[in-house]
Amino acid sequence: MNLKEKVSKLNRIGKTLGKRLSTLGIETVEDLLFYFPFRYEDYSSILTIASLQAGQEVTIKGKIELINSKRSSRQRKIVTEALIFDGSERLRIVWFGQPFISKTLHVGDEMFFSGKVKSDMFGLQMVSPSYERVRNGERGMHTARIVPMYPLTAGITQKQIRFLISEVTHYIDEIKDWLPDDVRDVADIMELKEAIKAIHFPENQDEIDHAEKRLKFDELFILQLRAEMLRQTISVSKAPEIKFQENYTKEFVTSLPFELTRDQKVASWEIIQDLGKTTPMNRLLEGDVGSGKTVVAGMATLNTVLNNYQVAIMAPTEILAKQHFESFTSLLNGYDINVCLLTGSEATSQKFIKSVKSKVAQRKDLLDRINNGEMNVVIGTHALLTGDVNFKDLALVIVDEQHRFGVEQRKTIKEKSANKKLTPHFLSMTATPIPRSFALTMYGDLDLSIIKQMPKDRKVIKTRLVDDHNRQKAYDFIREQIKQGRQVFVICPLIEQKEKDENEIEI
């Protein structure tokens, strides 16, 4: 076997497990070795039972004196209890809902048990610890060491992942380090093969730290290489020259019902200057919700359309696309500019005359208007990049919430414009607060504009933590707000299905 060999050829991997590994992106031996833990459990301390204290996360080594399963009288669940003796004292081990354990473990077995020590009315105990047989007195793979914890999917356990990685560790020596020695020396990082070994089976925390430093360096280095490649690609591309429409822009600003902040003015001018160049703009506009990014994008849109070019605005969801449609329709209302909305479920314009036509016919009509240039500003989802959407002369693409545009996306959008010789300008907008230094690292191919100031008289966003005993008061407050005609948004966290206990399937 080699690094490119399919993991399905490994021992103990059937079709079912192979499919589950595939959902994790693990197809080859190399994929398996580069599937990294997201955290660790430190069970390296092997203590005697007599020295244990409640709250410790430790490993004990002892023999099973008693083990028995019974049904709980209260919860009607199977409870498995074992009594462990290590020569110094005895300790109770308890598992809930795992009757197979009493058939897997037997009296007289010498085992490692790793977990958290708890206390109840009967004394100290361990509840559902990891366990592993003592073989030749050596430390185990799943206990008595710093144990890696991997991201999982249904039907795969931590023990299975660790076992499979242990089966292919001898292929680590085939990994070729892509970084030259002098780069590693300057960065003070270990070799790649050493980092891979340490990240999966570390001896101590120091090894983990050095391995993580090397792997994180690789990620950042690749990001910077990618950014530089994109910059070089952009530098040799030609973009439409958008001449600054000073009088119309001043008129636009004056017509606004509020005064622009200093940050909005600076960001707008940076973007307008970029649009005036013949190399494609590639800029990230960062600002909190309500900071006025849309107005800045509106000025860029106005200047582009007044130069007889089209603008495409893409949002991640149909709801956000519709909000942009309403905002840009309002902002550009005083100009002879056609704004339309095109999503999977809707095709409309503020000047679109609804008739008895079917939705299919309306969509085709709008696509024709986009194609012939009648629609100046086209707002939609990422679907604008695909299908039958074509532009007459697209000069500016505005993308909301960090839709990334690499070489392939640029090629796609360029091919959608009738003018194949020019590459559109790009403006990305995000409300995610990203520190400037981090943004320049993560988005090294983008120039950065930041709006920190909030517009005058903008309402302050207040955050409150409601304790359980005040929950009813919160519900009463919500009801009162709804009665007054206001809206309430309830955001629920994603609750993932609880993983099966990692001991359920033992290898």
Buried (B, 14 or more C-beta within 10 A) or exposed (E): BEBEBEBBEBEEBEEEBBEBBBEBEBBBBBBBBBBBBEEBBBBBEBBBBEEBEEEBEBBBBBBBEEBEBEEEEEEEEBBBBBBBBBEBBBBBBBBEBBBBBBEEBEEEBBBBBBBBBBEEEEEBBBBBBBBBEBEEEEBBBBBBBBBBBBEBEEBBBBBBBBBBBEBBBEBBEBBEBEBEEEEBEEEEBBBBBBBBBBBBBBEEEEBBEBBBBBBEBBEEBEBBEBBEEBBEBBEEBEBBBBEBBEEBBEEBBEEEEEEBBEBBBBBBBBBBEBBBEEBBBBBBBBBBEEBBBBBBBBBBBBBBBBBEBBBBBBBBEBEBBBBBBEBBBEBBEEBEBBBBBBBEEBBBBBBBEEEEEEEEEBBBBBBEBBBEBBBBBBBBBBBBBEEEBBBBBBBBBBBBBBBEBEEEBBEEBBEBBEBEEBBBBBBBBBBEEBEEEEBBBBBBBBBBBBBEBBBEEBEEEEEEEEEEEEEEEEEEBEEEEEEEEEEEEEEEEEEEEEBBBBBEEBE
